[in-house]
Structures are given as C-alpha cells and as structure tokens.
Amino acid sequence: MNTQRICCAGFGGQGTLSMGKILAYAGMLEGHEVSWCPSYGPEMRGGTANCHVIVSDASIGSPVITRDADCVIAMNQPSLDKFVEILGKNGILIANSDLASLKEEKKDIRVMNVPANSMATHEFGGAKLANIILLGAVIQATGSVKVESIDDAFTHVFEGSKAKFIPDNKKAFEMGFAFAKNYK
C-alpha cells in the first residue's frame, strides 16, 4: 500500500464521519500517516456529511481530496451525484444501493452496489449499522488497512460504556467484507 484516498459521504446521522474515523484510526494503529477531514452542514442530522480519509506510507500534503480518489463510499443519491466525479481512473465507487445508484455508466471506474440498509435492517432490525457494512466492503475492495486493525480500532472508538456495541459492529463489518469478497 502506498496511499489510499477515500471519500465517505452521506447524510448526517448515517454514520459517515464515524466510518471514516474508524478507518483513519485503523491506519494510525498500523503506523501509517493518516488524515481524517470531516465536513458537515450546520444542520448535522439529515444534512450533508462527508469526510476525506487518506492512509499513506508517505507524508500527506493536503487532507482534502478534490480528484483522483481511490474510493468513494456514497450512502445516498445526493452524495453519489456529488462525489463520483472525484474518483480517479480505476477508482471504486461503493454505493449503498438501497439509497443510491449510478445514473450513467462510467467505463473508467469500478462500481460495487451494496444493499447496506437492507442488510442492516435484516440482521439488526434497522439501518443503523449500514455504515459499518459499507466499511467492511471498502476494506475488502481496497485493502487500505488490515481487518485486525479495524477490530483494534473498534476497541479504541467504542470505549467504556460504548464497548457493548463492539460485537454488532464486528458482525456488520464482517457482513460487508464477505459481501464484497463475493461481489461479481
């Protein structure tokens, strides 16, 4: 791995920033240079939210990704429409296919449609862990960090009274990872 430039985008409340934070934390635990640059509308829940995550073996010049992203995770249609354009050649678009789809075919990118909301609702009774399912797909598709590092990041991000959330987050991550591994 040299550098992975990943954009996570969705509505506030979908866990977009948390997904990016876990990814950045995992990269940090591996000893990589990392950057996590969140951006959100003033209304937060229901407003726009995105973050740029860079995991690199070299120094990071800018935390903002304006082009040549390796991966874009779109949790909803407005996010897909806005951020698909920053994908570089051979970049990967991972779309929450329950809420977003590519309107026109793009030949120079790979598209992975993950029904994350449906998967989360079926397994956990609601869409709350759709972001972690998508994170599993991202790690399988990009190899930006090791699976073990995500597990370690969970223990740091979900400390104290939040530790009770780790088992479901691990299960959601594994579901997304397995889905991406078998994706055609």
C-alpha positions as CSV (number, residue, x, y, z in Angstrom):
1,M,0.0,0.0,0.0
2,N,1.3,3.4,-0.9
3,T,-1.6,5.8,-0.5
4,Q,-5.3,5.3,-0.3
5,R,-7.5,8.3,-0.8
6,I,-11.1,7.6,0.3
7,C,-14.2,9.8,0.5
8,C,-17.1,8.8,2.7
9,A,-20.3,10.7,2.0
10,G,-23.9,10.7,3.2
11,F,-26.5,12.5,5.3
12,G,-25.8,13.4,8.9
13,G,-26.9,10.6,11.2
14,Q,-25.9,7.8,8.8
15,G,-22.5,7.3,10.5
16,T,-20.5,8.7,7.6
17,L,-18.0,10.5,9.8
18,S,-17.7,7.5,12.2
19,M,-17.0,5.2,9.3
20,G,-14.1,7.5,8.2
21,K,-12.9,7.9,11.8
22,I,-12.6,4.1,12.3
23,L,-10.7,3.8,9.0
24,A,-8.3,6.5,10.0
25,Y,-7.8,5.1,13.4
26,A,-7.0,1.7,12.0
27,G,-4.4,3.2,9.7
28,M,-2.9,5.1,12.6
29,L,-2.7,1.9,14.6
30,E,-0.7,0.3,11.7
31,G,1.8,3.2,11.8
32,H,0.7,4.9,8.6
33,E,0.4,8.6,8.1
34,V,-3.3,9.4,8.2
35,S,-5.7,12.2,7.6
36,W,-9.4,12.5,8.5
37,C,-11.0,15.6,7.3
38,P,-14.7,15.9,8.2
39,S,-17.2,18.3,6.6
40,Y,-20.9,18.7,7.5
41,G,-23.7,21.1,7.1
42,P,-24.8,23.1,10.1
43,E,-28.0,21.0,10.5
44,M,-25.9,17.8,11.0
45,R,-28.6,15.1,11.4
46,G,-30.3,15.0,8.0
47,G,-27.9,17.5,6.5
48,T,-24.9,16.7,4.3
49,A,-21.9,15.0,5.9
50,N,-18.7,13.7,4.3
51,C,-15.1,13.1,5.3
52,H,-11.9,12.5,3.4
53,V,-9.6,9.8,4.7
54,I,-6.1,9.4,3.5
55,V,-3.9,6.5,4.6
56,S,-0.4,6.6,3.4
57,D,3.2,5.4,3.8
58,A,4.4,8.9,3.0
59,S,3.6,12.4,4.3
60,I,0.2,13.8,3.4
61,G,0.3,17.1,1.7
62,S,-3.4,18.0,1.9
63,P,-6.2,16.3,3.8
64,V,-8.8,17.3,1.1
65,I,-9.5,15.1,-1.9
66,T,-10.6,17.0,-4.9
67,R,-9.6,14.5,-7.6
68,D,-8.1,11.0,-8.1
69,A,-9.8,9.4,-5.1
70,D,-9.2,5.7,-4.9
71,C,-12.6,5.0,-3.4
72,V,-15.9,6.9,-2.9
73,I,-18.5,5.5,-0.5
74,A,-21.9,7.0,-1.2
75,M,-24.5,6.4,1.4
76,N,-27.2,8.2,-0.6
77,Q,-28.0,9.6,-4.0
78,P,-27.0,13.3,-3.5
79,S,-23.6,12.1,-2.2
80,L,-23.1,9.8,-5.1
81,D,-24.0,12.5,-7.6
82,K,-21.6,15.0,-5.9
83,F,-18.6,12.8,-5.3
84,V,-18.5,10.3,-8.1
85,E,-16.6,12.9,-10.1
86,I,-13.6,12.9,-7.8
87,L,-12.9,9.3,-8.4
88,G,-9.6,8.6,-10.3
89,K,-9.2,6.2,-13.2
90,N,-9.9,2.6,-11.9
91,G,-11.3,4.1,-8.7
92,I,-14.0,2.2,-6.8
93,L,-17.5,3.5,-6.2
94,I,-19.2,1.7,-3.3
95,A,-22.8,2.7,-3.3
96,N,-25.5,2.0,-0.7
97,S,-27.7,0.6,-3.4
98,D,-30.8,0.9,-1.2
99,L,-30.5,4.7,-1.4
100,A,-28.2,5.4,-4.4
101,S,-27.4,4.2,-7.9
102,L,-25.1,5.4,-10.7
103,K,-27.3,7.2,-13.3
104,E,-25.0,6.7,-16.2
105,E,-22.3,4.1,-16.8
106,K,-18.7,5.2,-16.3
107,K,-16.1,2.9,-18.0
108,D,-13.1,4.0,-16.1
109,I,-14.3,3.2,-12.6
110,R,-15.5,0.0,-10.8
111,V,-18.9,0.1,-9.1
112,M,-19.9,-2.1,-6.2
113,N,-23.6,-1.9,-5.2
114,V,-24.1,-2.9,-1.6
115,P,-27.7,-3.1,-0.2
116,A,-26.4,-1.9,3.2
117,N,-29.6,-0.6,4.6
118,S,-31.4,-3.8,3.8
119,M,-28.6,-6.0,5.1
120,A,-28.5,-4.0,8.4
121,T,-32.3,-4.0,8.8
122,H,-32.5,-7.7,8.2
123,E,-29.7,-8.6,10.6
124,F,-30.0,-5.8,13.3
125,G,-33.6,-4.5,12.9
126,G,-32.7,-1.1,11.5
127,A,-30.3,0.7,9.2
128,K,-28.0,2.0,12.0
129,L,-25.1,-0.3,11.1
130,A,-25.3,0.2,7.3
131,N,-22.1,2.4,7.5
132,I,-20.1,-0.4,9.1
133,I,-21.3,-2.9,6.5
134,L,-20.0,-0.4,3.8
135,L,-16.8,-0.1,5.8
136,G,-16.3,-3.9,5.5
137,A,-16.8,-3.7,1.7
138,V,-14.3,-0.8,1.5
139,I,-11.6,-2.7,3.4
140,Q,-12.1,-5.8,1.2
141,A,-12.1,-3.8,-2.0
142,T,-9.2,-1.5,-1.3
143,G,-7.0,-3.4,1.3
144,S,-6.3,0.1,2.7
145,V,-5.9,-1.4,6.2
146,K,-5.8,-4.9,7.8
147,V,-9.0,-6.4,9.2
148,E,-7.3,-6.9,12.5
149,S,-6.6,-3.1,12.6
150,I,-10.3,-2.4,12.2
151,D,-11.0,-4.8,15.2
152,D,-8.4,-2.9,17.2
153,A,-9.9,0.5,16.2
154,F,-13.3,-0.7,17.4
155,T,-11.9,-1.2,20.9
156,H,-10.5,2.3,20.9
157,V,-13.5,4.1,19.3
158,F,-16.1,2.2,21.4
159,E,-14.5,2.6,24.9
160,G,-16.2,2.3,28.3
161,S,-20.0,2.2,28.2
162,K,-19.9,2.0,24.4
163,A,-18.0,-1.3,24.4
164,K,-21.3,-3.1,24.3
165,F,-21.6,-2.0,20.6
166,I,-18.4,-3.8,19.5
167,P,-20.0,-7.3,18.8
168,D,-22.7,-5.9,16.5
169,N,-20.1,-3.6,14.7
170,K,-17.8,-6.5,14.2
171,K,-20.6,-8.6,12.8
172,A,-21.7,-5.8,10.5
173,F,-18.1,-5.3,9.3
174,E,-17.8,-9.0,8.5
175,M,-21.0,-9.0,6.6
176,G,-19.8,-6.1,4.4
177,F,-16.4,-7.7,3.9
178,A,-17.9,-11.1,2.9
179,F,-20.4,-9.3,0.5
180,A,-17.6,-7.5,-1.2
181,K,-15.4,-10.6,-1.4
182,N,-18.2,-12.5,-3.3
183,Y,-19.3,-9.5,-5.4
184,K,-19.4,-10.0,-9.1
